[in-house]
Amino acid sequence: MYPHIFSMPFSNLKDMSVMVLRTKGPAKLPEGYKLTMHISQGDAESVRVFRARSSGVESNSLQKLLFNLFVKEYPLVLSNEVLSQEVPYLGGVSEMKFYVEGLRFPDKDFDGLISINLSLLEPISDGLPETPIFTDTAVFRVAPWIMTPNTLQPVEVFVCCTSDNYQFLKGMRNLVTKSGYKLKICHEYMNRGDRWMQGPDFGYVTRLAQREDVSSLDSFGNLEVSPPVTVNGKNYPLGRILIGVAFPTATKGRNMTKVVQDFLWAQKVQEPVALFSDWLLGFRLLLASPDAGYKLFRGLQRMDTGKPNCSRSSCYPPHFQKGLKDEEQQTVDEILNDKGLAAENNYVQSCIDWNRDVLKRELGLDDEDIIDLPILFKLVMEENDNNKAETELRAVAYYPDMVNMIVLGKNLGIPKPFGPKVNGRCALEVEMCSLMEGLGLSCTFIDDFASYHKQLGEVHCGSNVRREPFDFKWWNLEMTSAMMHPRTFRVDYDHVTSVVCVVGAGLNVNLNRSAPPGSEFFSVKSTATAQYSISPRPQETSHLSPIPLKGNSALLIRMSHASDYENDGKLSIRYYGEKKDVLGRALLHLTAVEISLDVDADRDGVVEKNNANKGSWKWGSNGHGAILLVNCDSERVFLRKPDSEQDHVSKVSDLKDMSVMVLRTKGPAKLPEGYKLTMHISQVTQRVSESSGPDPLEWRAIHCKLLFNDFVKEYPLVLSNEVLSQEVPYLGGVSEMKFYVEGLRFPDKDFDGLISINLSLLEPISDGLPETPIFTDTAVFRVAPWIMTPNTLQPVEVFVCCTSDNYQFLKAMRNLVTKSGYKLKICHEYMNRGDRWMQDELEFGYIDSPHHRFPVVLDSPRRDFGYVTRLAQREDVSSLDSFGNLEVSPPVTVNGKNYPLGESSSEATKGRNMTKVVQDFLWAQKGFRLLLASPDAGYKLFRGLQRDGHGQAKLSEDEEQQTVDEILNDKGLAAENNYVQSCIDWNRDVLKRELGLDDEDIIDLPILFKLVMEENDNNKAETELRAVAYYPDMVNMIVLGKNLGIPKPFGPKVNGRCALEVEMCSLMEGLGLSCTFIDDFASYHKQLGEVHCGSNVRREPFDFKWWNLEM
């Protein structure tokens, strides 16, 4: 009986993808065969499958009655609660249609890929499960959510109706009508939520923060997308999403909530660009310019004396028609004379320039692609979004922000700025029209002053537009060196500006934006250390000749080498009027420093200087990028815990587990006042400690001094999960400062292993205002994966447990290990607490880097060993989480793909799977392996014994003393072994496919099994069939080089020798391997384990370096 969805209209099917099952064959399948559709638990959270019911399939009358009122029946086949279900085989040539619907969008924990499988099951025997003999798989990718930019054609416009926005609505209605689009008004009784827009062909998705960390940057007025762009040869045909964040150097501040950022990044087709918007209230990703505002106002002020044909009454002093300070009528003179306001706008301009540089870099823009609009701001104290007891500085528009507009094709709905009137017209509106109408755009100014502007929003915040989608299809995207871009720098005429620049990083000065009103020409001169170029390239040959000033005139300044002292570089800019009279002069005092945050990017064990590839990571023998170890061993002898869980460096020896990072600087003895260096991280998966120089630093944590003075030099903690940003000292001259970086976690499903550490130079703006970063250097590490070692690698030491009943086992193991020339370590009862399963309890592996390598176990902490574990979040641990069920193959090549470190494999049976968190961990390490037994080989051996007259030979340790004849005559046992063989054959096919094996590469060992009823690992009230070895399972051995420690099988004796041992020796010794049979019958076999489960081996690592893998 299928579950059903009632009231599903026909129109719902168009939102689903069609999947068709096509079959051709006899009218019906042979008895017991059937078709089953199935999905994994992970995929089931993201998809549902419905079937179009065939007329040949009956349903009960009540269901028919209900469905006939609506539509045909569409029973639910697969869902989160139904992972597998039989589907009918219709016979002949037939097609069966299924409808597949997505349940969730791609996100941080879901890559969007879904697999739906159809298997043909074969019966084995009554009462035994069927086994799959064929599986066909269809893969879907869930379509990403795609934003539409202002450049796409509008469909309809949405606004809210409130008690105080009548004027705004009136202006919007006129604009939308003029533009020829449809206006939808959300009235007050509706606009308490957003779902009022949801309906047929109008979907809805939301992301809720898991903590109360929602900020005003989560208002989607702060979310935009660019038009299609191409950047450094990479095409973004669907544009790039622009999101607001805090400065990376900030210790606190606002960011778009992580769950929303994760969602946007996971869509993949509109790669986000992070813009600094924590400084602003109501941030829009269109650019505003305080510099352009001041330039306009200075021009208005100059008109009084420079334009005698303008009457005083009409030109001067112009007043603002409205202001943020109630109805204060400020004049242009008053604004220009307000030094505090000027300082605040200098800070805002520096923040905007940071975003300007990001946009130019990430969207491939030039200065001429950006139009600066004349907007002034003021700073206000705002309540911290996450801590209401704190306040922070935020910028708000000084008058309605014209950038914050609505775009309807060629028609712009712009906040009415109420600027100073000149000749009866608002000077800000005149400037805006001049800038926009030259581009063929029509400006309509909408009064939103009372209803939105005074509430810190504008037209854009109070409206929304649904637009036509892109013509480009997202699935046609091609999913594929960082460049150092000059930063935007502003100069003030008639002022001396001191600036620090980094050697190799230029300053880009927009000359027109910085020019006095009336400027028509400029000239530049500099000292020898300050190099510059002018764009567009001037025609004049003399650098001192006045050059025509154009709208896109720019000056690129670079310093050739580090300064010996402060302000040793000089550059001046002169501005001239129409008659080449001097209107103003800007003077720059330049201090150059070399800054390099260095790591071992070429992986040779040495931290080289300023490697060009240090900010990225590439796999392969010709790859690059630094490597970081998880510091999971313990240097302490007593009270052991992983070093990564301690908040200090306990011994000097711990430093070898960390990666060295060096800050190299060159420059004057000290930086100009207010400049400082800050180290910062965004993702806390590593910690950074600093190696102290001879002079103790004041900012070091006191606890570090107290603890370390008795042991080692001081290594204060610089960055951690509690300290995301911290100032680091500038030492002056030519200097190096060493840092030690330790990893805190391994790669996993939600962590790709890549880590970025940043070093920024901060520039002061004005007293009481935050500094802004003017240069950032980044070093990228990849956390070394955990690597398993296969049996083919050389052993180092063997581990076993001592219990009250395994003396014979220990004696035999000691002899084998001694014979093999290795070291035996015994875990005594006071340590193992009666747990004999050494292999099941832990798995040996190692981690490796160019500078250091050490073994790491999954589970128990030990001296000189690293330690890592994975805990399930739910009580879904099964016996397959015993690491006796985890192996790794030797190196293999499959279909041309090389696996020089082998592939890890884990066993699975019906109903049980290795816990998901462990599977996720193993897949993230890039590794997989498995061993085979063969009931068929066992029956072949026993039939041969029977044929040769040994049918009465008995299994010597079998309690029933069964003979070979009795085993061969047991039909039930034969049926059970047929089932087990079919399961093993499934794994055999997987191994051949995934490890590139042929049948001749696999040796079948003669092992029989029997089925027993076992308690369900996840539901103790249920029982399930499980297979156990009928006699000790010889596959479950220990491999010590050429010596094999094999469970003694106690098989039927022929001529005084165990026939199973003879067969095993025949198979193994032909390969040059020596067989030693160990009696584990009472101590392990009867408790459903063998030699392998009761022992463990630490082995030498691979010679191959994991970072040379070609991924």
N, C-alpha and C positions, 0 to 999 in steps of 0.2 A: 504494500500500500504506500502510495506516494503522498507526502505532504503537499498541500496546494496553497496557492495565493488567490484569494477571492477578490473580486472587484478590480481585476487588472484589465484596463481597457486596451483595445487594439493599439492605440497610439503609444502605449508604453513600450511596445516592442521595438519601435524605431530608435529608442535610446539604448538598445542592447545590440550586441554583435551576434551575427548568425554563425552557428557551427553545425556542420552537417555530418552525420554518420552514414557513410555509404557502405553497403554490404552486398555481396553477391555469392550465392551458394545454394545448397539444398533448401527444401522447404523448412527444415528445422535442423538444429545442431544435434550431434549424437548425445545420448543421455548423459547428463551431468555437466556438460560443457555450458558455459554461460559468458556473457559480456558484462563487464563491470566498469563504470566510470568512477574515477577517483582523483582526489587532490590532496596535497599535503596540508597539515594543520596550519602552517604559516600562510599559505595561499588562501585557505578557507576564510580567513579574516577579511579578505579583500575582494571576494567574488562570490556570486551565486549563479547557478545554472538552472534554467527551466527547460522543459521539453514540450514540444508541440505534440499533444497526445494523438496517437494514431487511432483511426476509427476501429481498428481491430483490437484495441485494448479496452477492456471493460472497466467501468467505474460504478460505484454504487449509485442508486437512484437519487439519494439526497444531494450528492455532489453534482450530479447531472442537473438537477433542478436548480441548484444555486448558480451553476455556471451558465446555464442556458439563459438566465436573466441578463447576463453580461456578455461573455465572450466564450470562445472555445476554451477547453481546459488546458492549462499550462502548469503541470505539476512541477514542484520544486525537486530537482534531482540532487544538486550539491549545494552545501552551505556550510556555515561554521559548525553546525550541529550534525551534518550529514557529510562525512568525508568520503564515503564510498557507497555506491548503490548500483544494483544490477539494472541494466537497460535491456529492453527486449530485442531479440534477434528476429527480424520480420520474414526472412527467407526470400529466395529468388533474388531479383535485382531490386534493391530498395534503398530509399533514403529516409533518414529521420532527422528532423530539424530541431536544434537546440538554440536557446537564446541565453547569452552570457552577459551579465551586468556587473560592472565594477561597483564596489562598495566604499572604496577609499582612494584618495589621490596618492601619488608618490609622496613619500616623506622621508625623514631622516632614517627611519627604521624599515623602510619599504622602498625598494628600487623601482617598483612599478611593473616588474615582470611576474607573470602568472603562468603556471603550467597546468593543463588539464589532460588527464591520461585516460585512455581506454584500453583495458586488458582483456584478453581471452583467457579464461580460467579452465584448467584441466582437472577433472576429478581423479583422486588417487584411490580411495577406498571409502566405503561407508563409514561415517563418523569422523573422518579426517578432513582437514581443510583442503580446498582446491589450491593449486599453484598456478601462477601466471606463466603462460608459454609464449605470449606475444603482447607487446605494449606499443601503442601508438600515442604520440604526444603532440598537442597543439600548444603553442606559446603565444600569449597575448602581452602587450604592454599597455598599461592604463594610460590614457591620454592625459597629458599635463594640463594644468590650469594656465591659461595664457591671457596676459593683460593686453589691452589695446591702447596705443598712444593717441595723442591729440590729432595726429596727422591722418588718422583713419576717418572715414565718413560717419557722421553721427546717425543714429537711428531714432533715439528718443532721449529727452532730457528730463531729469528727475529733480524736484525741489520739495522742501518741506514747508508747510504752512504753519506759522505760529502767530501769536497774538500781536507781535510787534514788527512783522516784516512785510507789511502791505506794500510799501514803496519798492522794496526789493522784488517782490513777486510781480509787481506791475512792470518794472524794468525788464525782468527775465521773460515775461510773457511777450512783450514787444520784440525782444531780441530773437526769441525762438520762432515767433510767427514770421518775422522778417527773414529769418534764415531758412524757413520752409520745413521745419521739423516738428515733431510732436512733443508736447509738454505734459508730463504726468506730475500731479501734485499729491503729495502725501499729507493728508490732513492730520490735525492734532490727535484725533482719536486713534489714528493708525501709527503715527511716527514714533511710538515708544519702542519699536523694534524694526528689524530689517526684513523679516520673512514676508512682509506684505508684497514684495516684488516676486516671490517664488511662485511658480505655477508651471503649466505645460510649456516645455521648451525654455524654461528659465530656472536654472539650478541654483543651489545654495550650498555653501560650505563654510565652516567656521573653524577656528583654532582657539582653544581655551588654554590660558597659561596654567601650569601646574602649581605655581606659587603666585603670591600677590606681588608680582613684579611688572605689572602692566604700567606703561608710561604713556604720556601724551604722544610719543612717537608711534604708538600703535593705532592712532587715528589715521585712517587711510587717506586723509588729505595729505599725509606725509609719504605717500607711496605713488611713484610714477614709473612710466616705462618710456624709454627712448624710441624714436623711429628706428627702422633698420639701419645698421652701421657695419662698416668693415674696419677692423682695428689690427694693424700689423699683419695684414694678410688673412686674418681670421674673420669669417663672415658671421654676422648676427642678423639673419633675415627677419627675425621677430623682435628685434631690438633687445635692450637690456633693462632690467628692472632696477630702479634707483630707490635705495632704502636709507633711512636715517639712523645714525649711530653716534655714540660719544667718541671723542678723540681717543685713539688707541693708548695714549699715555695717561689718560685720566684714571684716577683710583676709584672714582665714583662718577655717576652721571647716568643719563638716560640712553637706553638702547631699545630698538624694536624688540619686543618679547621674543625669546629664543624659539619658542614653538612656531611662531609666524616666520621668523627668519629661516628656520629649518625647512618649513614647508616650501618657501619660495625657492630656496637653493635646490630642493629635491626635484623641482619641475624640470630642471636642466636646460630647457630650450631658450630661456631668457636670463642668462647668467647675471646675478645681481651685482650692482656696484654700490659699495657702502660710502655714503657721504656724511660728513660731520655736520650734524644738525642739532646737537645737544645744546648749542648756544642760543637757539631760537625758539620762540613760541610760534606755532602755526607755520612750520617750515614748508616751503614749496621747492621743488627741485628745478624750477626755473630760476635763472640768476637775477639778483638785484645788485645794485652798486651804490653804496654811500659815496664813493668817489665821484660817480656820475652826478649824484645829487648835489654835492658841494660844488662841483664844476658848474652846474646849471645856476645855482644860487649866486655864485661869484659873478657869473655873467650878468645876472639881473642887477646885482649891486653896481657893477661897472657901467651899466647902461646910463646911470645918472650923470656921469661925467663924460663917458665915451660916446654917447649917442645924443648929441644936443638937440636932434630933431624930435626926441621924445619929450613930451611935456612932463613936468614933475608930478602933476596930479595923477597921470595915468601910469607912470612907470615906477615912481619911488615915493615913499617906501611901500612896496606891496606887502599886504598882510595875508596870512593863512586864513581861509574862510572858517575853518574849524580846526581844533587841535585836540590832542589827547588829554590835555589838562583842562577838562571841562570845555569852556568856550574861550579860552585864552587866545587873544589875537596877537600872536607873535609876528614880528616883522622878519624879513630876510636878514637885516642887519643883526637883529637879536640872535637869530640862529647861528650866523657866522661868528658872532662874538662869544658864543657859549663854548668855553674851552672844555668843560666836562663832557658836553655832548659830542664834541669833536673827538675826544679820546675814546669815548664809547664806540663811535662809528669807525675809528681806526681799528679797534678790536674786531668789530663785526666784519669789516672789509677783509681782515686777515683770515677770518674763518671762511668767508665766501671764496677768497682766493685759494684756500686749501681745496675746497670743492671744485673750483674752476680747474685746478691742475689735475684732480682726479678725473673729471669729465673729459678733459683733453686727452688724458692718457687712456682711459678705459673706453671712450666712445670715438677715439680717433679724430678729435676736433682740433681746429686751429683757432687762434684768437679772432680771426675774421668771421668764424662761424658762430661767435657768441656776441649778442647785443646786450650792452649794459644799460639797465633801466635806472633812472634817478630815484632811488628810494633811500630815505634816512631811517635810522632805528634809534631806539633808546633802550638801556638796560634796566630791568626791573628785578626785584627779588621775588622768586617764585618758590612755593612749597615743593620740597623734594617728592617726586612721585612715589618713591618707595619708603620714605621716612618723613612723615608729616611734621616731625619736630625740627627738621632741618630745612634751610632755605638755600637756594642757589641762584646765581645770576642767569637771566635769560633775556634775549633781545626780542622786542616787539616793534612793529612798524610805527614810525613817528606820525605818519599819516597813512591813509588806506594804501595798501601795498598793491600796486598795479600789476606786479608779476602774478599775483594770485587771481588769475582770470579764468574764464571758461572759453574754450575754443570750439566754435561750431563752423567747420569748414573755413571759409574766408572771413567769417564774422567773429569778432572778439568781444566778449562781455567783460569789461574791465572795471574794477572798483573805482568809483569816482574819487579822485585824490583830494579835492577841495584845496588846491594849492594857491599860491599868490597869483592874483589877476594882473595881467599886463595888457593894456589896450582892450580891456573888457573880456579877455579870455584867460582861462587857467593856464599858467605857464607849464605846469606838469602835463596837462592834457595836450597842449600844443606839441611838446617834446615827444610825447608818446605817439601821437598821430604821425609826426614827422618820421619817427623810426619805423612804425608798423606799416603805414600806407605806402611807403616806398617799396614794400614787399608785396603789395597787392592785397593787403588786409584792411578790413573796415573796422573802425573802433567805435564801440558803443559803451558809454560810461554809465554804470549802474550805481545808484545810491545804496550802499550797504553799511553806511556809517553807524547808525544806531543799532541795527538789527544784527550785524555780524562783526564789523571792525572793532567796536567798543567791547565786544566779547572775544577779541583776539583771533578773529577769523575774517575771511573775505568771501567774495563771490564763489571762488573755487570750492571753498569748504562747505558752502551752503547749497551746492548743486552737484549733480553727477550726470554722466552721459553714457548711455549704451551705444557702442559703435559697431560698425560692420567688422567682421573678422578679417585677418590677413588673407590675401590670396595665397601666400606661401603656406604649404602644408608642413607642420612641425616634424613629421616623420621623415621628411627629405633632408633634415639637418645632417651635415657631416660633423660628427662628434670627434675632434682631434686631440725670444730671449728678452727676458726682461730688458727694458731700455731705461736708462736714467734720463728722465725728463727735467728740463729746467723748471724751477718753481716761479710762480708769479710773484713779483715784488713791486711794491708801490713806493713812489718817491714824492716828496712835497717840495714844491719850488719855494725859494727863499728860506729853506731850512737845510741844516746839516744833518744827514741821516747816517748813523753808524749801524753797520750790518755785518754779521758773521756769515760767511759762505764756506761750503765744503768743497775742497779741491775735487774737480771732476763733475760737480753739480753746478749748473748755471743758474743765473737769475734772469728772469724774463720781465722786462719793464715795458708796460703799455704806455708809450710816450704821449699819446693823445689824451688818455685818461688823466695823466698827471699834469697836463699843460695848463698854464694860466689862460683865462678867457682871452680870446682874440689872437691866440698864437697861430702863426702861419708857417714858421720855420723853426729849426733847432740845430744845434751843433753839439759835439761830444769830444772831450779830451780826457786822457787818463795817464797815470803813471805806468811804468813798464810792466809791473806785476799784474795789473788789471787789464785783461784782454776783453775786447768787445766786438760785436758785429751788429750791423743794422739791417733790419728787414722792413719793407722791401729794400733791396740793395740800391743805394743812391747812385745817381749818374755822375755826381761831382767826384773828382779825383782827390781833392784835398779834404782831409777829415775835419779841418777847421772851418770849411765853408758852410754857410747856412744851408740846411737840407729841407726841402718842402715837408711839412708835417701833414701826414695823411691819417685817415681814420684807423688804419691798421699798422701804423708805424710802431715798431717794437725794437727794443735794445736787448741783446743777449750778452750778459756779462759773465766772464769766467776768470778765476784766479789761477795762475800758472803753477804756483807752489805755495806751501804753507808759509804763513807769516812768521817773522822772527819776533815781532812785537805787535801790540794792538794798533789797529787803524793805520797799518803801513801801506795800504793801497788807497789810492785816491782816484775818483772819477767825477767829472762835472758835466752837467747838461745845461745848455743855455737855450732859452726860448725867445723867439723874435716875433714881432708883429708884422703886419703887411708890408711896412716900409723898412723891415729888418732892424727896427729899434728893439732893444733888449727889454723883454717884459718880466723875466724872472730867471733865476738860476738855482738849480738843484745840485747839491754837493753830497757825494757819498764817500764815507770813510769805511774802507773794507778791511776786514780781518779774515784771513783764510786759515782753515784748519784741515788736516787730514784725519778722517775717522774711518775705521774699518773694524767691523765685528767679525772675527775670523774663526773658522772651524776647519776640520780636516775634510774638505770637500772632495779631494781627489783620492781619499781612502788609502793613504800610504802610511798612516800613523803619525804624520807630522802636520801641525797646523800652519798652513802656508798663508801668506799675506794676500788679502783681498782677491781671492779666487772668484772669477767672474760667474761661476756656477754655484756659489755658496747659498744662494737664495732659492734654489730649486733642487729637485731630486729626480734622478733617472736611473732605472735598472740597467744591468748589463755590464759586460767587461769594459765597455767604453763609456759607462755611465758616470754619474757624479752625485755628490750629496753626502753629508755627514751622517754618522750612525750613532745611536744612543742605546745604551743598555738599560734594562729595568734593573734597578739596584735591589734585587730581591734575595740576596744572600744575607748572612748575619756575621758581622765581625766580632760579636760579643760571645764570650764563652758561657756566661751565665745569663739567665733571664732573656733567652734569645727571642728576638723577633726580627722580621726583615728590616734591613737598614732603611728601606724606603718609607717605613712607618715611624721612623725616629725623626725628630725635628732638629738634629744636629749631626755632625760628623764625629763618630766616636773614636775612630782610629785613622791614622794616616793611610793605612792599608786600604781603607774604604775608597780612597780617591781613585784607585786603579779601576774600580767598577764604574767610574763616571767618565764622561767625555769632556775633553778640555776645549774651552772656548776662550779666545784671546781678544781683548779690546786694545787695538793699537791706535794711538793718537800722535799727532805731530802738530805743533803750533806754538804760540806765545806762552809765556810762563803761566798765564791765567786767561780765562775767557773774559770778554767785556762783561760789565755788571749786568746781572739778571739772566744771562745765558746759562744753561745747564744741560747735562746729559741724563737721560732717563732710559732704563731698561724695562721692557714690558712684554707681557704675553697675553694672549686672549683665551687659550685653551689650557686648562691646568692638568696636564698629564706629565709634567716634569717639574723639577725644582732646580734652582740655580744657586750655588754657593760661591762666594768670592774668596780667592786666596789673598790674604792680607799682605801689604807691603810692610816695610820697616816702621812706618809711621801709623799707629792705630787711628782708625777713622771714627769720628764722633758719632756717626749715625748707626754704627753697629749695635746690634741688640745686646743689652747688658748680660742676658743669660748666656750668650755665646762666650763672652769674656770669662765668666765665672767657671764654665764647664771646661773650656778648652785649654786653659793655661796649664793644667796639670798633665795634659796629654800631648797636644800638637799645637801647631800654629793656629791662629784664629781663622775660622772659615764661616763668616756670618752668612746667614740665609738671605738671599737677595730677592728671589721670586718663588712663590708657592701658591697653593690654592687660596691662601688668605692675603697674599701680597702680589697683586697682578702688575704693579708698576712701582718702581723705586728709583730714586736718583742715584747715580753712580758718579764717583769723583772724576774730574778732569785733572790729570797730574801735571800737564805742561811739558814743553820740550818734546823730545822723542821718548815715548814711554809705552809700556805694555802692562796690561792688567789681566791676570789669569782668572777665569771662572771655571767651575766644575758643574756639569749638568748631569742630572740623574733622571732616568725614566721612572714613572710611578705605575704604569700599567702597560700591558701587552696590547698589540693590535687585537681588535675584536670586531664584532658585527657593527657596533656603533662608533668605532674609532679606527681609521685607516692607517694609523701609525705615524702620520706626518705631524710635525710640530714646528712652529715658527717662533723664534725669539728675536725681538726687535730692539734696536738701540736708536733713540731719537735725540736730536739736538733741539732744545726748546728755546724760543725767542720771547723775550718780554715785550709786552705791548704798553702797559701803563700800570702804575701802582694800583693795586686792588683788583686788577683784571687777570684772568688766567693767562699763562704762557701758551703759545701755539707751536706745534712741531714744524720745523722748516727743513729737516732732513731726517730720513729714517733708513737705517741699514738693517737687513734681515738675514738671519742664518736659519736654514731649514735642516732638521734632523728627521731621520726615520728610525722609529724604535725597532730594534732587532727582534725578529720573530723567534718564538720557541721552536726548536727543531728536534724531532725524534730521531733516534738512531736505530737502524735495522740490524738484524742478527748477523749480517755479513761484515759489519765493522768489528774491529779488534776489541775484545773485552778489556776492561780495566780492573773491575772488582765485581764480585758476586754477593748478593744479599739474600739471606734466608731468615725465617723466624724460628725460634726454639719454642716448642710447646711440650706438654707433658706426655704426648703420645707419638712424637715424630722422631724418635731417636734413630731408628733404622734409616729414615729418609736423610737425616742430618749426616749420618755416618757415610752414606753413599755419596752425598753431595760433597762432603769434605774430600773424599778420595778422588772424585772427578775433578774438582777444582785444583787440587794439588797436582794431579797428573797433567792438567792443562797448563799449569804454571801461572795461575792467577791468584788473587787475594780473596779470601772469604770473610765476609762480615756477618756476624750472627746477631740478630735482634732478640734479646732475651725476654722472658715472659713479663718481667717488671716493666719493660718498655712497650711490648706489643699488646699487653692486656688481653692475652688469649686469642688475638687475631693472627691466624697463620698465613693469611693470603697476601704475601709480600708483593706479588705481581699486581693483584687487584687493588692494592692500597695506593700504589704510586706508579708513575711512569717516568722513566729517565729521558732527559733530553739535554739540550744546552742552548746557550745564546752566545753570539759571536760578533766581534767588531774588529776593525784593523788594529786596535790597541790592546784588546783584552778579550778573553773568552772564559766562561766557567759553566759547569753543569747546573741544570735546573730541573727539579722534580715537580711533577704535578701531584701535590698533596702534602707529604710530611716534611716539616722543616728540619734540616740537619746542618751541622757545622761544615763550613766551606762549600755549602751548596746553596743555590738559589731555591726559591720556593714560590709556587703559584698555584692557586686553586680557583675553581669556578663553582659558585653556589647557585642552585636553582632557586628561582623566585617563588615557585609553587612546590607542593609536595608531589612532584612527578618524577622522582628519581627511581630508576629501575635497575635490575641486575646488570643491564648492559652498560651502566656507568662504572662498573668494575673495570679497571684498566687492563685486566687480562683479555678483554675484548677489544683492545686497541693495539694496532700494529702499524709498521711502516715498511714499505717495500724497499728493496735496493734501488739504486738509480735506474731509471728506464727512459726510453724514448718511444712515444706513442704518436703515430700519424705525423711524424716529423717534429713533434714538440718534445723538447728535452726536459726531463725531471731529474736533474743531477743529485737531488736530495731525496729521491723517492717520492711516493705518494702515501699518505696515511689512510688507513681504512678502519672502519668500525663495524661490528656486527649489528644486525637488526632482524627481528622476527616480528610476526604479526602481533600487533598490540603494543609492542615495546619498541622504544627508540632511545638511543643515547640522549640524555637530557639536552634540550635545545641550547642552553648556555654553553655546554661543553662542545657541541657540534659547531656552534658559531665561532668559538675560540679557535678550534682546529682549522676550520676553513680560513680564518683570518691569518693563520700562520703559513698557509700555502703548503700543506703536507698531507699523506694517506696510505694503509696495508692490511692483509688477511692471509690465513692458512687454510688448507683443504684436507678433508677426510673423505673416504669413499665406501659406503655400504656395498656398492656393486663390486668393488675390489675385494671386500670381505667375503661376500657370497661366492665369488669366483674362486677364492682361496679354499673355502670350506668345501665347495663342490669338487675341487681337485683332490682334497684329502679323502673325501668320500669315494671318489672314483678309484683312488689308489688303495682302498681297503682300510682307511683309517676313520671310518664313520663312527666308531665307538670311542675314539679319543675324546677326553673330557677337558673342559675349561678347568684348570687346576684350582683356582681360587674361587670359582663360582659356588655359591652356597648350595645350589641344587645339583652341582656336578653334572651339568648338561653335556650331552655328547654332541658331536658334529651332526649326527643324523637327526637328533631331536631339534637342533637349531634349524636345520634345513626343512624339517617337516612342520615347523611352526608357521602356519599361514598368516596368523595375526601379526607375528613379528616381521614377516616378509612384507606385509602391507605397510606397516609402520616405517620400515626402512626404505620402501619405495617413495614414501612421502618425504622422508629426510633427504634421500638422494635428489629428489626434484628441487628441494630448497637449496641444496649444495650446488646443483647444476645452475640454478639462477645466479648464485654468487660467482660460479666459475665463468659464466658468460660476462658478468660485469667486470671481473678481473681481466679477462682476455681483451675486452674492449678498452678498459681504462689504463691497463698496464702494458698493452701491446704484446700480449702473450699468445702463443699458439698452443695447441693441445700437447705437443711434444715438450713444451716448457713446464708442464704440470705433471707431477708424480702423484698418482692416487695411492693412498695408504689404506690398508684393509681394516676398516673400523666399522663395527655395527653399533646401532643405537636402539633405544626403546623409548616409547613415549610415556610420560607420566603426567598426572594432573598436578599443576603447581598453582599456588596462590597468586592472583593477579597483583603485580607490584603496586598498581595505583588504586586498586579496589580489593581490599582483603576479603570482601564477601564473595568475590568471584574467583573461579578457577579456570585455568587454561591449559591446553596441551603443550608440553615442552619435551624436547628430545634430550636424553642423557646417554652417555657412552655405556654400551652393554658390558664392556670390559675396559680397563685403563686405555685411555685415548692416546696413542703413540704420537699423534700430531702435536699434542700439548707438551712439547719438550723444551729443554734449554739448550742453546747453541753457544759453545765456547770455542770459537775458532773452528778447528777441524773435529772437535770432540762434541758429540751429542749426548746429552743426558735425557734418556727416553723413559717414560713411564713403563714399568715392567708389565706386559699385558696378561701374563699368566694364561696363555692360550693352550690349545690342545698339543700334547707332546707327541712327537713322532721321532722314533729312534733316539729317545732321551733328550731331544731338544724342542723347545717351544716353537711351533710352526710359525707363529706370528713374528717371533724374534728373528727366525731364519729369513723370513720374507723381508723384514725391515732391514736386516744387515745386507741382504742381496741388493736392495734398492739403494741404500745409502753408501755402502762401502765401494760400490762401483764409481761413486763420485769423489772418492778419496776421503770420505768421512768415517770417523770411528764411532761406533755405537756402544754406549754404556747404559744398561738397563737398571733403573732405580725403583726400588719397591716403595710406592706411595699409596698402596691399596687401602690400608686401614686409615692412614693419617690424612689423605687428600681425596683419593678416588671415591671412597664411600661418602664423602661430603661434597661430591659433585665438582671436584677440582682435580688438577694433576700437577706434575712437576713444574710446569710453566707458571701455574697460578701461585705456587708456593715459593717462587724464587724471583729474583730480579737481577739485572746486569747493567752496570754502568759501562758504557763503551766509549772508545775514542771518537771524536767528532769527524765529520767529513773533511777531506782535504779541500773540497770545493767550497768557495765562499758564497754564501747565499745572495749577497748583493750583486754578484755577477750573473744572476739569473736573467734571462731575457724574457720579460713579462709581456 
